[in-house]
Amino acid sequence: MSFSDKALDIISHRKNNSIIPDFTPETMPANVEEAYKIQKKVIASFGLNQLGWKVGCTTEMAQKFSGMTEPFSGVMFSETTFSSPELELSVYVNKPIIEPELCFEISEDLVDINTPYDEKNIISYIKSICPVIEIVDARYGKGWDIKALETISDNGVHCCLIKGNELTDWQSYDRLDSEMKLYVEGDFICGGKGRNVLGDPLRSVAWLANSLLKRDQHIKAGEIITTGNTCDKPIFSEKNKTILAYFNGLGEVVIKLV
């Protein structure tokens, strides 16, 4: 089975909003490169406008949960990015996970600068920061037992993004140690900090920039990058619940699950 056939299988089940059959040892992508080829074909089928990129598995918790040893990326779209909406859970296939994250807007194209990007040289390319909640949904039959190649193939299991207000004077924000607190129906569930994300969320942006260049792609001016879950445990969604993520120094993001 070619990578194109594998992509078409995912595409057909996404269009029908049905469970994607689990890859078998024979149909599993051969490697990360093939998984990203499948992803590229899958996202092209959406016909949506790219808004930016997501980076996943950037915390020790997330990598342990997913059985991965490095981050992965996916694409986000204008049509699936909102501000504090009501979300209808019935449109999702498996129980989605709520991920509070730090999101950065990029000021100019991140092209090859003849040296790898890192948390130090990427700073000059950051235009703003905002708090977000990403909703992710494992659409395969095995649910959240999926591993890296399956996750990458289905666009990093990205579903939608809920954005808070942007902070343009972002250098004044302590991206490492400012606290995030997640509440469900007013009850505190878990917390986190930016340093949970690879020690510095800007390392997540730098990883993405370097990874895309290796695939003959690049982050473009104006795109936004979500850097990974700041929580110290996965938070599964529940119907008829209000979720509030409070980022000290940035503000809050609220969603209602219906």
Stockholm file with secondary structure:
# STOCKHOLM 1.0

chainA/1-258         MSFSDKALDIISHRKNNSIIPDFTPETMPANVEEAYKIQKKVIASFGLNQLGWKVGCTTEMAQKFSGMTEPFSGVMFSETTFSSPELELSVYVNKPIIEPELCFEISEDLVDINTPYDEKNIISYIKSICPVIEIVDARYGKGWDIKALETISDNGVHCCLIKGNELTDWQSYDRLDSEMKLYVEGDFICGGKGRNVLGDPLRSVAWLANSLLKRDQHIKAGEIITTGNTCDKPIFSEKNKTILAYFNGLGEVVIKLV
#=GR chainA/1-258 SS CCHHHHHHHHHHHHHTTCCBCCCCTTTSCSSHHHHHHHHHHHHHTTCCCEEEEEEECCSHHHHHHHTCSSCEEEEEEGGGEESSCEECGGGCSSCCEEEEEEEEEESSCBCCCSSCCCTTTTGGGEEEEEEEEEEECCCBTTGGGCCHHHHHHTGGGEEEEEECCCBSSGGGSCTTTCEEEEEETTEEEEEEEGGGTTTSHHHHHHHHHHHHHHTTCCBCTTCEEEEEECBSSCEECCTTEEEEEEETTTEEEEEEEC
#=GC SS_cons         CCHHHHHHHHHHHHHTTCCBCCCCTTTSCSSHHHHHHHHHHHHHTTCCCEEEEEEECCSHHHHHHHTCSSCEEEEEEGGGEESSCEECGGGCSSCCEEEEEEEEEESSCBCCCSSCCCTTTTGGGEEEEEEEEEEECCCBTTGGGCCHHHHHHTGGGEEEEEECCCBSSGGGSCTTTCEEEEEETTEEEEEEEGGGTTTSHHHHHHHHHHHHHHTTCCBCTTCEEEEEECBSSCEECCTTEEEEEEETTTEEEEEEEC
//
